[in-house]
Structure formats: C-alpha cells, structure tokens
Amino acid sequence: MGGDTQPEGEREPYATAVVRTVFCVYCEDEQEGSMYLLNLMERLRVALLEEPLIGGQFELDLTAGLEGMPYVDNANAADRSAPYYLGEMISTWKLPRIKRKDCKSCLKMQQIPLK
C-alpha cells in the first residue's frame, strides 16, 4: 500500500500515482519467449507515449519517464521461469486533485436532534 501525503504550504496543481504494470508471456520456444515479452512491453510503451492522456483526466508524467524491466533467467536450471517470461514497467501519472468537501454539511447534521 502506498502513502498519501498532503504537505502544508504551496500545493501542486495535481496529485501523482506511481503505477507498476506486470507482464507475463508463455512461450515453449526459449529462443522466442524473451522476444515476445519485449515486444509486448514495447507495444505498451509506444501506445502510452502516443496517447499519454487516459479518460480525459489521467496524464502520463513524461518528465518522470517510463522504466521497463524484463526479468532475465539465471543459468541455474532451478531458478529458470521458462516457459514463462516476466517483466514490469513503472510509470508515473498525474491525477486530478482531490477537492476537500466543506464541513458545513457536517455541522448541519449535528443540529438534527437524535431520537
């Protein structure tokens, strides 16, 4: 679970979220499996860079960049994940700020007598 802080003073015009996207492909051909994974990761990277705005409110933070990490098997046969090939991509997104609700509605509720 991530943290959510709102420091006092000058605030950013938007909030941010760091998103980890996990990839897994299955391929019995060990020569091709890694290429399938890299192809999938590259397709998502290009799609996000071409259209960095999702739903009109979530914007990819291009200054933070995208970080892709394919997981490479060790030579040790016990540690191998083949025929599964895994990777992940980290991206940072700008989110609309959460607007604090005014507590006037809380005060009105306190004035209602309880039965």
Secondary structure, DSSP 8 states (H G I E B T S, - for coil): -------SSS--SEEEEEEEEEEEEE-S-HHHHHHHHHHHHHHHHHHHHH--EETTTEEE-TTT-EEEEE----SSGGG--TTEEEEEEEEEEEEE------THHHHHHHHS---
